[in-house]
Amino acid sequence: MKIAMVSEHASPLATLGGVDAGGQNVHVAALAAALAERGHHVVVYTRRDSERLPRRVSCSPGVKVEHIAAGPPEPVNKDALLPHMDAFAVQLYRRWRLDPPDVAHAHFWMSGLAALRAAVPLDVPVVQTFHALGSVKRRWQAKADTSPPERIGTERRLALSVNKVIATCADEVAELKLMGATESTIDVVPCGVDPTMFTPTGPHRPRRRIVALSRLVPRKGIDDIIRALPYVPDAELIISGGPAAHDLDTDAEVRRLRSLASACRVADRVVIGGRVARRDVPALLRSADVVATVPWYEPFGIVPLEAMASGVPVVASAVGGHLDTVVDGTTGLLVSPRAPMEQAAALRTLLDNPDKCRAMGRAARSRVTERFGWTSVAAQTESTYRAVLASRVAPNATVEVSS
C-alpha cells in the first residue's frame, strides 16, 4: 500500500523532550518504519518549521518525510497552528491529486482536519488516531488548557466523519463513545516499543534509584513524585527530559520543581538532568530500580512500555493507557494521580523488596515482548487499513472547524 501519514506538529525527525515533542513523534516514526518493513511505502507529512529543512527527506528505509509549507517556517506552539491548517490541507490535496495514497492516517486532531479536507475530493479513505482528546485535557487542566476553543467540537465531528478511528487503549474507547462514535467505527491498537532497543542488559548509567522520564509540563505529575520523596528514605530521584542541560536554569518549570524540592527538603536527592538523547534512554531506564510515571491523565504513555521492556517495574498513575499496559502487582503498581502519599507507599513497597522488583521486571519484559512490539502494532494497524480499503467507502464529509 501507499500510506500517507499526516502529523502536522509532531515530526518523526524532531528532537524529543520539548513541550510539543514526545510520544506522538516516537509513535509516528516507529509505526512508519514498521509498516515499511512489511513492504508498504510510507510518506509522513509534517509542517515545515525551519527554512533549512528540505522538501523531502528519508527518515528510515521505505519512509520519507515531506515538509509542508503552512505558516511561518519556524517553531510554532501546536495550540497556535489551527489557522494554518487550511494551507496545510491545500498542499496535501495538490500532492495527493498527482499521486493519491491508498489510505491516509492522521495523527492528532488538526492533522485529521487537514487530511479529511484533502482526502474527500479524491476519494481517499482516512484513518484517525487522536493521541489525546480535547475533552479529557479540558477536564483535567480546566483554565490551564491552551487548546483552541474549537478543538472539542471538531474532534467530535472528526470521529463521526473518518472511515475508522484507531484508539490506543480501552479508556479512549469509552471517551470516544461519549463523543458519539460507535464501537464499529473504532479499532484498538496500542502504541508500541522496540524490545531490541530497550533491554534489561547492556550499558547503563550509575545506579539511580527512581527515574522519571518526561516532558516537563505540570500535567506529568513530576511535582507529585518530589512531594512523595520525603517519605521514601534514601531514595534518589533522577528527572530526565525537558530543555537541554544548558537551558535548565532559565526554564520556568525547572525552577518550580527545584523550589519544591527545596521546600520538601529533598533537594540533595533530586537531580534534574534535562533532555536525554534518544540513544541514551535505554541506559537511563536500565539504571533505575523503579521508573515513576504519574501524570494526571495520559492518552497512552510510552515511557512505561520502554521501562518494562528494559526489565524495570513501574509505578504509574491509574489513567488512560497505563490501565492497559501495566498489570498492577505483576509488572508494577498502579496508583492514583495527584496522590503523593499513595505514590510514596508504592515506591517504598518496591524499593524495600529487591526480589519483588526483579520479579516484576522480568514479568514486565515478558509482557512487552509478547504484546507491544512494533511488529505486532504495525500488523494490527495494517489490518485496519485493509478493512477500510475493502469497504471502499469514502469519508463522510469535509469537517469544518467547530466550537
Stockholm file with secondary structure:
# STOCKHOLM 1.0

chainA/1-403         MKIAMVSEHASPLATLGGVDAGGQNVHVAALAAALAERGHHVVVYTRRDSERLPRRVSCSPGVKVEHIAAGPPEPVNKDALLPHMDAFAVQLYRRWRLDPPDVAHAHFWMSGLAALRAAVPLDVPVVQTFHALGSVKRRWQAKADTSPPERIGTERRLALSVNKVIATCADEVAELKLMGATESTIDVVPCGVDPTMFTPTGPHRPRRRIVALSRLVPRKGIDDIIRALPYVPDAELIISGGPAAHDLDTDAEVRRLRSLASACRVADRVVIGGRVARRDVPALLRSADVVATVPWYEPFGIVPLEAMASGVPVVASAVGGHLDTVVDGTTGLLVSPRAPMEQAAALRTLLDNPDKCRAMGRAARSRVTERFGWTSVAAQTESTYRAVLASRVAPNATVEVSS
#=GR chainA/1-403 SS CEEEEECSSCCTTSCTTSTTCSHHHHHHHHHHHHHHHTTCEEEEEEECCCTTCCSEEEEETTEEEEEECCSCSSCCCGGGCGGGHHHHHHHHHHHHHHSCCSEEEEESHHHHHHHHHHHGGGTCCEEEECSSCHHHHHHHHGGGCCSCTTHHHHHHHHHHHSSEEEESSHHHHHHHHHTTCCGGGEEECCCCBCTTTSCSSSCCCSCEEEEEECCCCGGGCHHHHHHHGGGSTTCCEEEECSSCGGGGGGCHHHHHHHHHHHHTTCGGGEEEEECCCGGGHHHHHHTEEEEEECCSCCSSCSHHHHHHHTTCCEEEESSTTHHHHCCBTTTEEEECTTCHHHHHHHHHHHHTCHHHHHHHHHHHHHHHHHHCBHHHHHHHHHHHHHHHHHHTCCCSCCCCCCC
#=GC SS_cons         CEEEEECSSCCTTSCTTSTTCSHHHHHHHHHHHHHHHTTCEEEEEEECCCTTCCSEEEEETTEEEEEECCSCSSCCCGGGCGGGHHHHHHHHHHHHHHSCCSEEEEESHHHHHHHHHHHGGGTCCEEEECSSCHHHHHHHHGGGCCSCTTHHHHHHHHHHHSSEEEESSHHHHHHHHHTTCCGGGEEECCCCBCTTTSCSSSCCCSCEEEEEECCCCGGGCHHHHHHHGGGSTTCCEEEECSSCGGGGGGCHHHHHHHHHHHHTTCGGGEEEEECCCGGGHHHHHHTEEEEEECCSCCSSCSHHHHHHHTTCCEEEESSTTHHHHCCBTTTEEEECTTCHHHHHHHHHHHHTCHHHHHHHHHHHHHHHHHHCBHHHHHHHHHHHHHHHHHHTCCCSCCCCCCC
//
